[in-house]
Amino acid sequence: MKPRFWERGMRSQSGIMKPNRMLPDGARAGLRKLGTAGALLCVMLISSQGAANVYLTEVPDYDWWAGCFGTASGNLMGFWDRHGFPDFYTGPTSGGVAPLTSGGANAGIVSMWASQARLDGRPASQYGHLDDYYAYYESTDPDPYQAAGRVEHPPDCIGDFIGLSQWKWSNMDQECDGNIDGFCFAYWDSSGARRTDYVPGPEAGLPARDLPSGLRAWTQYRGYDCTVFSQLTDFNPATPPGMGFAFNDLKAEIDAGYPVLLFLQQFAQKSRPLGPLSRVNPTLHGMLAYGYYVDDDGTQFVRYRTSWASGDNRFQAWGSQPWEAELPVRGVIGYHPRPRLKRWVLANSQLTLEWDGPSVALYDSTMASERPVHGYEVEICQSLATRQFKSVSPVMTERTYTVTNCPSPAWFRIKLVTRTGAEMP
């Protein structure tokens, strides 16, 4: 969804402002009603104190470019580029490290999800995502590469892998045809169960891809691997009782250091007519959740990036009401990148290992403290017949370790450990 909803409000001394269009009755105390252009906005002012106020640090806040899910995925992968996966973005912008914003000198970062000739160091003769697939927002015209009679470029950015703006598929999951410009699609398990590392079948067309499978394919293209899951929210009317992704699941993801993509869509709208076409993508919006707040009365809120560079203080109560762009959250997409051993040197019976992997900090505003989430153990096995690994290192936040008096033969592996603040050194 492209349009932005500009909101004016007030901030508490802690700097936190929570806009909410539909709050539970018990949470309405202390609300101020402020006029906006043609709308009435409710904001709740909260302090940094509460039952819980936790969020991940250094999460990019990019402005909309060529699609909300491209932008939201850019925020996600920009986060991981800054937190342990430096090969996700290696372009010239910001010294090769994904910046926190996409304005001014950082504008080239949009090439991570929407490549284009002459953008971010790309040669003028090398067509990219925007050149081949994007005409204008919600365009139903043939893709530009087809109109020009040329072969499309090999996939090289997030948008290419998630099917963004590519008109190639029909009757996706028996819902819609797509994808029109600025849009992509996600397949869901209608039972409300979590679907992990799912790849669509060929029924809708080839190459078979959607948002979750495309994120994994792009990660592998960048030389890493990951686990991706999708799941309908527990408040989605189509989700059977007792199933679906709940607020406690979101808390668990954030506490473990993993932002979560939010897939916004009207529950009853699976397609819509647009221009000459009868069943295109429904109205959608994509955002990135990276924190949560639980009020003293137990009301549960999610902190998120809007994909419109809206700043740090965007919250919404966990529920089926509209969140942004007048759309509720149909489901979520979780993303867990895996560590990768990148260098090893054996000299004088000393083995030095180096690896990439999650390296995330979690800030607890209630406690006014920040802690690392991820640690690592190096484990050794001296026989593949038994595969009995044992630790040869303490749990550490560093991503390098030297094993002294290294035996031979020996096999090593890096174990990712998610620990509490009390356990992490």
Secondary structure, 3 states (H helix, E strand, C coil): CCCCCCCCCCCCCCCCEEECCCCCHHHCCCCEEEEECCEEEEEEECCCCCCEEEEECCCCCCCCCCCHHHHHHHHHHHHHHHCCCCCCCCCCHHHHCCCCCCCHHHHHHHHHCCCCCCCCCCCCCCCCHHHHHCCCCCCCCCCHHHHHCCCCCCCCCHHHHCCCCCCCEEEECCCEEECCCCCCCCCCCCCCCCEECCCCCHHHCCCCCCHHHHHHHHHHHCCCCEEEEEEEECCCCCCCCCCCECHHHHHHHHHCCCCEEEEEECCCCCCEEECCEEEECCCEEEEEEEEEEECCCCCEEEEEECCCCCCCCCEEECCCCCCECCECEEEEEEEEECCEEEEEEEECCEEEEEEECCCCEEEECCCCEEEECEEEEEEEECCCCCCCCEECCCCECCCEEEECCCCCCCEEEEEEEECCCCCCC
